[in-house]
Amino acid sequence: MSFRSKKSLILGGGGFIGSHLCEALIRNKSDVGIIDNFSTGSKKLLPSQVKIYNLDISSPAVKKIFRKEKPDFVFHLAGPINLRRGINDPLFEDGFNVIKGFKKILDYSQTSKIRKLIFASSGGAIYENAKILPTPENYIAHPLSFYGQANLILERLLEEYYRIYKLNFIILRLSNVYGPRQWENGVIPSFINRIKEGKPPIIYGDGQTTRDFIFIEDVIRAFLISVKSREIGIFNVGSSKEITLDNVVKRISRILRKNIKPKYYPKKNEITRSLLDCTRIKRQLGWKPRVDFNEGLKKTINWYLNTQNKK
């Protein structure tokens, strides 16, 4: 697959998923620019060929960047992540700014006549406490969290811009993405680091909470296929395999050759079970996960071990 002479602009491109996407696009001969305020992530993760605009996506300067770059493809990874915080957290309100900023991005994309916008949404948050597992895209979503509701609003805005302006789009509802470079407060990185250090990993609840973990390499392939495809719409991206947190701890412990039991704390107000139905993306885009969970864990653990050794 090649994007020769094509320009890609990634909003929120300095983080975990964004840095991997930058590398993949560059390998495919795309001219890549990113807009990121680096509140998370790091410039050190990015290839030298990437053009970096260090600012918030809600900045008025973003309009000028669209005019200057004239992107063919826009990847929106800058979701309302701060809405996962408590309502008294000073950064909580910033999550609502993302909604306002998203509409501006759609305006800039429409006037710039981009070829397609790919939006990274949250499969877990959209389908909170779903009654159907695995959960398909046509499930009537009614997320309970502000984060899930905000993602749904952004999706609806994008669908409306397609209806009115024919702004081509694909929404990827991602399950629980893991892999090298993931922020260390993520579930799998936190387990790896604590077990590696001989400390008990912390689980909130009884350990039977489940997640649908998908490796970063498979997620990046979904983005690339979305660009190439002529399809429009919403697609789940997951492994379609349900794994308990207890099971995750056991697998990591086995790989690290440790025998450490988790420490359990009272359950938080989080999703108990999460599992995505990925039939649609397999059928319409020809995508399916390739990386087995154990293989992905080994790659992730090796990255953390090598990173720590270099410090």
C-alpha positions, 0 to 999 in steps of 0.5 A: 500500500502506498500514499505517494505524493499524499499529505497526511495531517494527524491531530494528536499525533504525538502520543502512543497511537499517533507516533506509530501511525506517523511511522507507518505513514512515512513508510508508505511515502506519505508527507506527514504533519502533526498538531499536538500540544504534547500534554501527553506523549513526546516529540522524542517518539516521532520520526525526524521526517514529521513536520510538528506544529506544537499547539492545541487543536482548538487554536485559531492557528490550526486554520492556517495550518490546513491552508498551508498543508492542504492535507489529503487525509486527516487523522483525528486522535485528539479525543476528549480524554480529559472527560475521564477525570473527576468533575472537580479536576481542573482539566475536566472542562478541557474535555468539552473544549475538544467538542467545540474544536472538533467542529472547527476541524470539520469546517477546515476539512470541508473547506480544504476539500480533504479526501477523508477524515479518520476519527479514532473513537472509543469502542469501550466507552461507546458500548458501556454496559452493553447488553449484547456481547460481542457488541456490533456497530448497530447496537443502540449506544447509550454510554454512561460516562461523560467520555463515552457521551462526548465520543458519541457527540463527535461521531454524530457531528462527523456523520452530519458533515457527511450528510450535508457536505459529503465529507468522507469519513471512517470512524474506528471504534477502538477496543483496548489498544496496547503495545510499546510506548503506551502511557505507563498508567495504562492497564498492561504497562502498569502490570508489566512495570509492577511485576517486573519490579517484584511488586503486586499488580493492582486490580480494582475489583475481583479480577474478573473484569474483562477487556478486548485487547488489541495490539498497536500494529493491528490498529495501525493497519486498520488506519491504513486500510481505512485510508485506502478504502472507499467505504464510509461509516463506523467500524469496530477494531478489536480482537473479539476476544474477552480476557480477564484482568486476572488472566492478563496478570498470569500471562505477564507473570509467566513471560517475566518468570515471576510468581506475584499475585495481584493486590485487589482494591474495591471496584471503581465505577468502570465497565465490567465486560467489554467485547467488540464484534468486528464482523463488519470491518472484516467483511467490508475492509478486509481487516482482521487482527493478526497479532496473538495476545501472547505475541503482543505481550512479549513484544510490549514487555521486551520494549519496556525491558529495553527502555528501562535498561537504557535509562 
